[in-house]
Amino acid sequence: MAATLSIQQISKSYGAIRALNGVSFDVPEGSVFGVLGPNGSGKTTLLGILLDVLVANGGTYQWFGGIPAHEARKKIGALLETPNFYHYLSAFDNLAITAAIRGAGLEDRLEVLKIVGLLERKDSKFQTYSLGMKQRLAIGAALLGKPRVLVLDEPTNGLDPAGIAEIRELIKQLNKQGITIIIASHLLDEIEKVCTHVAILKRGELLLTGDVNEVLISEDQIEVAAGNMEALLVALHAMPGINKLSRKETVLQLACAAGIGPYQVNEYCVGKGIILTHLNLRKKSLETKFMELTN
């Protein structure tokens, strides 16, 4: 899959504070790419650099295979901060300002309002909108000019559950239309539910990047115990498919490869003449995995 964006060794410092430290990854074309990390991890700084709002101290990046920056910018729609609209103007009139900058016309405004589900409220004043509607209008403004890429910084911040669901559904719909979407968020749930790929940042360092299903895969653990714990430990050290083995109080904790579950562990132990006195599968949540990575 071709890369819409390629980042190589991006670094940024504010005095003695290192906001980004040699961050590198590719954003595949057609993906919903999540930049995930706790507050202060460098997500917003990275987006600012990629959109020419900030200047990096080191490293390079390329949009669309390396076309000139001013050409690339025309193909990118972005929402980096709280939407800045006039409260006393209607949604339609507010979009006129952005449309003029982007060279979009009347039909373009109607089209984006339809896409974000606000066509029927186009003549309502911005101040009458809910937070979710305001955020959808901001995404509509970013869609003017038919961008190939949409960059969103914390798009569900401050929204209630209904508003969050609306934004998530909108992101999925836009991606189905062929738009590559880059989302910065500190919410694992948001990334897990809408993204195809992810990069995890912590204090400016890239921890992991790749397909969401591979990077955020939860690792179940099997707990076992036997009358002779030393014999059990020796036996399991030799068992194929045991990726990690640790002793915790009165049990052994096993992290196993795909296809190795409690049944296989028990069968193996019986074959070695060991009868288990304890066998339990502990499900590890994605939340736990994320906390382990970022804490």
C-alpha positions as CSV (number, residue, x, y, z in Angstrom):
1,M,0.0,0.0,0.0
2,A,1.4,3.4,-1.0
3,A,2.2,5.9,1.7
4,T,0.1,9.2,1.8
5,L,2.6,10.5,4.4
6,S,6.1,9.5,5.2
7,I,7.8,10.8,8.3
8,Q,11.6,10.4,8.9
9,Q,13.3,11.2,12.3
10,I,11.2,14.3,13.2
11,S,12.5,16.1,16.3
12,K,11.3,19.2,18.0
13,S,12.5,20.9,21.2
14,Y,11.2,23.8,23.2
15,G,14.4,24.9,25.0
16,A,15.4,22.0,27.2
17,I,12.1,20.2,26.7
18,R,12.2,17.5,24.0
19,A,8.7,17.4,22.5
20,L,9.5,14.9,19.7
21,N,12.6,12.7,19.5
22,G,13.3,11.1,16.1
23,V,9.8,10.0,15.2
24,S,9.4,8.0,12.0
25,F,6.4,6.2,10.5
26,D,4.3,6.0,7.3
27,V,0.6,6.6,6.9
28,P,-0.8,4.2,4.3
29,E,-3.1,5.6,1.6
30,G,-6.8,5.1,2.5
31,S,-6.2,4.3,6.1
32,V,-7.6,5.8,9.3
33,F,-4.4,6.5,11.1
34,G,-4.4,7.2,14.9
35,V,-1.6,9.1,16.6
36,L,-2.2,7.8,20.2
37,G,-0.7,9.0,23.4
38,P,-1.4,10.6,26.8
39,N,-1.4,14.4,27.1
40,G,2.1,15.8,26.6
41,S,3.2,13.0,24.4
42,G,3.9,15.2,21.4
43,K,0.8,14.5,19.3
44,T,-0.3,18.1,18.6
45,T,3.3,19.2,18.1
46,L,3.7,16.5,15.4
47,L,0.5,17.5,13.6
48,G,1.5,21.2,13.8
49,I,4.8,20.3,12.0
50,L,3.1,18.2,9.4
51,L,0.7,21.1,8.6
52,D,3.5,23.8,8.5
53,V,2.2,25.5,11.6
54,L,5.4,24.6,13.4
55,V,9.0,24.0,12.2
56,A,10.9,20.9,13.2
57,N,14.4,21.0,14.6
58,G,15.3,17.9,12.6
59,G,14.0,15.2,10.3
60,T,11.9,15.4,7.2
61,Y,8.4,14.4,5.9
62,Q,6.8,13.9,2.6
63,W,3.1,14.2,1.6
64,F,1.9,12.2,-1.5
65,G,5.3,10.9,-2.5
66,G,7.1,14.2,-2.2
67,I,5.1,16.8,-4.2
68,P,5.8,20.5,-3.3
69,A,4.5,21.6,0.1
70,H,2.2,24.3,-1.3
71,E,0.6,21.7,-3.6
72,A,0.3,19.1,-0.8
73,R,-1.4,21.7,1.4
74,K,-4.3,22.0,-1.1
75,K,-5.1,18.3,-0.7
76,I,-5.3,18.4,3.1
77,G,-8.2,19.5,5.3
78,A,-7.4,20.0,9.0
79,L,-9.1,20.6,12.3
80,L,-6.4,21.4,14.9
81,E,-8.2,23.3,17.6
82,T,-11.6,24.5,18.8
83,P,-13.7,25.5,15.8
84,N,-13.6,29.3,15.3
85,F,-17.0,30.3,13.9
86,Y,-19.2,33.4,14.3
87,H,-21.9,32.6,16.8
88,Y,-24.5,35.0,15.2
89,L,-24.1,33.6,11.7
90,S,-25.8,30.5,10.3
91,A,-23.8,27.4,9.4
92,F,-24.1,28.2,5.7
93,D,-22.8,31.7,6.1
94,N,-20.0,30.6,8.4
95,L,-18.8,28.2,5.7
96,A,-18.8,31.0,3.2
97,I,-15.6,32.4,4.8
98,T,-13.7,29.1,4.6
99,A,-15.1,28.5,1.1
100,A,-13.7,31.8,-0.1
101,I,-10.3,30.9,1.1
102,R,-10.4,27.5,-0.4
103,G,-11.9,28.6,-3.7
104,A,-15.1,26.6,-3.1
105,G,-18.5,27.6,-4.3
106,L,-22.2,27.5,-3.2
107,E,-22.6,23.9,-4.2
108,D,-19.5,22.8,-2.3
109,R,-21.0,24.3,0.9
110,L,-24.3,22.5,0.4
111,E,-22.4,19.2,-0.3
112,V,-20.3,19.3,2.8
113,L,-23.3,20.2,5.0
114,K,-25.1,17.2,3.6
115,I,-22.0,15.0,4.2
116,V,-21.9,16.0,7.9
117,G,-25.6,15.8,8.4
118,L,-26.4,19.5,8.9
119,L,-28.1,20.4,5.6
120,E,-31.5,20.7,7.3
121,R,-30.0,23.1,9.9
122,K,-27.9,25.1,7.5
123,D,-29.8,28.4,8.2
124,S,-29.7,28.0,12.0
125,K,-27.3,30.2,13.9
126,F,-24.1,28.6,15.1
127,Q,-24.9,29.5,18.7
128,T,-28.0,27.2,18.6
129,Y,-25.9,24.1,17.7
130,S,-24.9,21.4,20.2
131,L,-21.2,20.6,20.7
132,G,-21.5,17.6,18.5
133,M,-23.1,19.7,15.7
134,K,-20.4,22.4,16.1
135,Q,-17.7,19.7,15.7
136,R,-19.4,18.3,12.6
137,L,-19.6,21.8,11.1
138,A,-15.9,22.2,11.7
139,I,-15.2,18.9,9.9
140,G,-17.4,20.2,7.1
141,A,-15.3,23.3,6.8
142,A,-12.2,21.1,6.6
143,L,-13.8,19.1,3.8
144,L,-14.3,22.2,1.6
145,G,-12.0,21.9,-1.5
146,K,-12.4,18.1,-1.5
147,P,-9.2,17.1,0.3
148,R,-7.6,13.7,0.0
149,V,-6.5,13.8,3.6
150,L,-8.3,14.9,6.7
151,V,-6.2,15.7,9.9
152,L,-8.1,15.9,13.2
153,D,-6.7,16.7,16.6
154,E,-8.8,15.2,19.4
155,P,-12.1,15.4,17.4
156,T,-14.3,14.0,20.2
157,N,-12.9,16.2,23.0
158,G,-15.7,17.5,25.3
159,L,-18.5,15.6,23.5
160,D,-21.2,13.6,25.2
161,P,-21.6,9.9,24.2
162,A,-24.1,10.7,21.5
163,G,-21.7,13.3,20.0
164,I,-18.8,10.9,20.1
165,A,-20.8,8.3,18.3
166,E,-21.8,10.8,15.6
167,I,-18.2,11.9,15.0
168,R,-17.0,8.2,14.9
169,E,-19.6,7.3,12.3
170,L,-18.8,10.4,10.2
171,I,-15.1,9.4,10.2
172,K,-16.0,5.9,9.0
173,Q,-18.2,7.3,6.2
174,L,-15.5,9.8,5.0
175,N,-12.9,7.0,5.0
176,K,-15.2,4.8,2.8
177,Q,-15.3,7.7,0.3
178,G,-11.5,7.3,-0.1
179,I,-10.3,10.0,2.3
180,T,-7.2,9.2,4.3
181,I,-7.8,10.3,7.9
182,I,-5.2,11.1,10.6
183,I,-6.5,11.4,14.1
184,A,-4.6,12.5,17.2
185,S,-6.2,11.3,20.5
186,H,-5.4,10.3,24.0
187,L,-8.4,8.0,24.1
188,L,-7.6,4.3,23.3
189,D,-11.3,3.5,22.8
190,E,-11.5,6.1,20.0
191,I,-8.5,4.8,18.2
192,E,-9.6,1.1,18.6
193,K,-13.1,1.7,17.2
194,V,-12.3,3.8,14.1
195,C,-8.6,3.4,13.2
196,T,-7.0,0.9,10.9
197,H,-3.4,1.9,11.9
198,V,-1.8,3.5,14.9
199,A,1.4,5.1,16.2
200,I,1.8,5.3,20.0
201,L,3.8,8.2,21.4
202,K,5.1,8.7,24.9
203,R,7.0,11.9,25.9
204,G,8.0,12.5,22.3
205,E,9.2,8.9,21.7
206,L,7.6,6.5,19.2
207,L,6.8,3.3,21.1
208,L,5.0,1.3,18.5
209,T,3.4,1.7,15.1
210,G,1.5,-0.5,12.7
211,D,-1.8,-2.2,12.0
212,V,-4.2,-1.6,15.0
213,N,-5.0,-5.3,15.3
214,E,-1.3,-6.1,15.6
215,V,-0.1,-3.2,17.8
216,L,-3.1,-3.2,20.2
217,I,-3.6,-7.0,20.3
218,S,-4.5,-8.0,23.8
219,E,-2.3,-10.7,25.3
220,D,-4.2,-13.2,27.4
221,Q,-2.4,-14.8,30.3
222,I,-2.8,-18.4,31.6
223,E,-2.2,-19.0,35.3
224,V,-1.1,-22.5,36.4
225,A,0.0,-24.2,39.6
226,A,0.9,-27.8,40.6
227,G,2.0,-29.7,43.7
228,N,5.6,-29.6,42.5
229,M,6.1,-26.0,41.3
230,E,9.8,-26.6,40.4
231,A,8.9,-29.5,38.1
232,L,6.1,-27.5,36.5
233,L,8.5,-24.6,35.9
234,V,11.1,-26.8,34.2
235,A,8.4,-28.5,32.1
236,L,6.8,-25.2,30.9
237,H,10.2,-23.7,30.1
238,A,10.6,-26.4,27.5
239,M,7.0,-26.1,26.1
240,P,6.8,-24.7,22.5
241,G,4.6,-21.6,22.2
242,I,5.2,-20.1,25.6
243,N,6.4,-16.6,24.9
244,K,6.8,-15.4,28.5
245,L,6.8,-17.2,31.8
246,S,6.9,-15.5,35.2
247,R,6.3,-16.6,38.8
248,K,3.8,-14.6,40.8
249,E,3.1,-15.6,44.4
250,T,1.7,-19.2,44.2
251,V,1.1,-19.4,40.5
252,L,3.0,-19.3,37.2
253,Q,1.8,-16.7,34.6
254,L,2.2,-17.7,30.9
255,A,1.9,-15.5,27.8
256,C,1.3,-17.9,24.9
257,A,1.5,-17.8,21.2
258,A,-1.7,-18.0,19.1
259,G,-3.3,-21.4,19.3
260,I,-1.9,-22.2,22.7
261,G,-4.7,-22.1,25.4
262,P,-5.5,-23.7,28.7
263,Y,-6.4,-27.0,27.1
264,Q,-3.0,-27.3,25.3
265,V,-1.1,-26.3,28.5
266,N,-3.0,-28.9,30.6
267,E,-2.5,-31.6,28.0
268,Y,1.2,-30.9,27.8
269,C,1.6,-31.0,31.6
270,V,-0.4,-34.3,31.8
271,G,2.0,-35.7,29.2
272,K,4.9,-34.8,31.4
273,G,3.3,-36.5,34.4
274,I,2.3,-33.2,36.1
275,I,-1.2,-32.7,37.5
276,L,-2.3,-29.1,37.6
277,T,-3.9,-27.9,40.8
278,H,-4.8,-24.5,39.3
279,L,-5.5,-23.5,35.7
280,N,-7.1,-20.1,34.9
281,L,-7.3,-17.9,31.8
282,R,-6.9,-14.2,32.6
283,K,-8.1,-11.8,29.9
284,K,-5.9,-8.8,29.5
285,S,-7.8,-5.7,28.3
286,L,-6.5,-3.4,25.6
287,E,-6.8,-0.6,28.3
288,T,-4.3,-2.6,30.4
289,K,-1.9,-3.0,27.5
290,F,-2.1,0.7,26.7
291,M,-1.4,1.7,30.3
292,E,1.6,-0.7,30.5
293,L,3.0,0.9,27.3
294,T,2.5,4.5,28.3
295,N,3.1,4.5,32.1
